Structure formats: C-alpha cells, structure tokens
Amino acid sequence: MKIGLIANSQGNLDSIRLAAKHLRRLGASAVFHLGVDYNDAEVLKNHGMPVLAVPGPEESAYRDHAVANRRVELVDQVRILLTNYTRRHENDLPDDLDPVDLCFSGQIDVVCNGAAKASIEQLGYVVFISPGTLVVEREDAPKPTFGLLEVKNSKVRGSIISLESGEVLRRKIYRIPRLIG
C-alpha cells in the first residue's frame, strides 16, 4: 500500500492540491496529514483521497476530546503511529498516547511525524519519517516537500518528494524486524 504523507500545510491550498496531484501520479491510495493545519485535510478528501489526520499541538483541534491527537494504524501488519510531535507535549490531553512509551515498549514499527525538517531514519527497531513542510517561510529554508510511505510484506519504503517537481529527493527501505521470520 502506498500512503501519502503531508505536514505543515498551514492553509496553503495550492500546495496541498499540487501534492495530491503528485501523490495520485505516484499511486498513493490514501494520505496521512500530520498536522498544522488539521482542517487542510478536508481539501485532500475533496480530491477523492481517503485521509487520516492528526492536529499539531498548537491547534485548537488538539484540545478537542473528539479529535485523536495521535493514532495508531495497522497497514499490512505494520503498526504506524501518526503524530505531529514525537514526544509528549504540554498541550497533550490526559488520555493522549505517549510516542516515546509506544516506541520503547515495542508497540510501534513506524512513526510518521510532522517535524518541519524532512527525514527518514531508523532508530532501534522503529522507522521515523517526516515529510517536511509544504510551506516555506524563509528564503534560506529547505524547499517544500511531502512524503510517500510504501508498506509491503515486512518492508517499508519512505520517500521525500519535491513539491515543485514531484521528483524523489531521498528514498530509504527498511525491513521491520518483528515481521521477519
């Protein structure tokens, strides 16, 4: 399964639409929106893509008990945490999942997070992927990016993709140790 990863869209609807266009071309069947701005996920839904979203800790939706600030999704036996922030935050609600506890207790295989710096890395047995940001606020900032997570059998492949060109800038493949038999 191929899943688009979008974060830090901050109401930039043109960037969201362009990312959705690239993701469709790349074969994504769904999108994880990793916060800031939580409401931007609606634009993706209007483009015919199933979307799961989590808010960023500074958003009003983060304080809404009806909205999951973090969620765990199972994709082809791979346990994926969707979160904007990779650790507890002062704005967390009492029942929010603790990303650090989930990772150290072996309950998560992949963490998709909304950090502004695009990255793909494996720490211990957990793969962390941040798609970067769709919005560039400074001239010296990295170019806008989004991500693609491919899950198949016991492997995950994370890609960081240029918003402007749709070209893959970085790609890494990891095996999920728990699923290797």
Secondary structure, DSSP 8 states (H G I E B T S, - for coil): -EEEEE---TT-HHHHHHHHHHHHHTT--EEEE-SSSGGGHHHHHHTT--EEE---TTSGGGG-TTS-SSEEEEETTEEEEEESSSS--TT--TT---HHHHHHTT--SEEEE--SS-EEEEETTEEEEE---S---STTS---EEEEEEEETTEEEEEEEETTT--EEEEEEEE-GGG--
